[in-house]
């Protein structure tokens, strides 16, 4: 797939737990469809969601990028947190972005 057509997948997480684990597991078989995969943890250091990410990374190579707010932010400030990160790392208004809730799952067909 052309890199121009590949969206960036953003997975904002707030107290994700088992739902986040399932969502993240559904990402691995779909990684090749995304140019970047950004996980934005809305949590202080030491959250259990960090362990889930480490489990994912231990299972094999991955293109996930993890950013962390280090404090629990309300929804809109957290959205600006990861949007600011994307802007600072080169994404533009015309780039494709798929926002993926931590309690959902990707299904390839």
WOLIN-V792385 format. One record per residue. RES is the residue in one small letter. OMEGA is omega in degrees with one decimal (NA if undefined). Layout:
BEGIN
RES OMEGA
RES OMEGA
END
This chain:
BEGIN
x 178.1
x -179.6
x 178.9
x -179.0
x -178.4
x 177.2
x 170.4
x 176.7
x 176.8
x -179.5
x 176.7
x -175.6
x 174.1
x -179.3
x -171.8
x 179.2
x -176.7
x 177.7
x 177.6
x 178.6
x 178.3
x 179.7
x -178.5
x 177.4
x 179.6
x -179.3
x -172.8
x -178.8
x -178.5
x -174.7
x -175.7
x -179.6
x -176.3
x 177.1
x 177.8
x 174.0
x -176.4
x 174.5
x -179.9
x 179.8
x 176.9
x -173.5
x 172.5
x 179.7
x 177.9
x 179.9
x 179.6
x 178.2
x 174.7
x 178.5
x 179.0
x 178.4
x 179.3
x 175.2
x 179.9
x 179.9
x -179.2
x -178.1
x 179.1
x -178.4
x -175.5
x 176.8
x -178.2
x 172.0
x -178.8
x 171.6
x -177.0
x -177.7
x -177.9
x 172.2
x 175.7
x -179.6
x 169.9
x -173.0
x -174.8
x 175.2
x 176.6
x 177.3
x 177.4
x 178.8
x -178.3
x 174.3
x 176.5
x 178.1
x -179.5
x 178.7
x -179.1
x -178.8
x 167.9
x 178.2
x -178.5
x -177.4
x -177.7
x 178.9
x 179.5
x -179.1
x 173.9
x 177.3
x -171.0
x -178.6
x -176.7
x 178.9
x 179.2
x 177.4
x 173.1
x 176.2
x 177.5
x 176.9
x NA
END
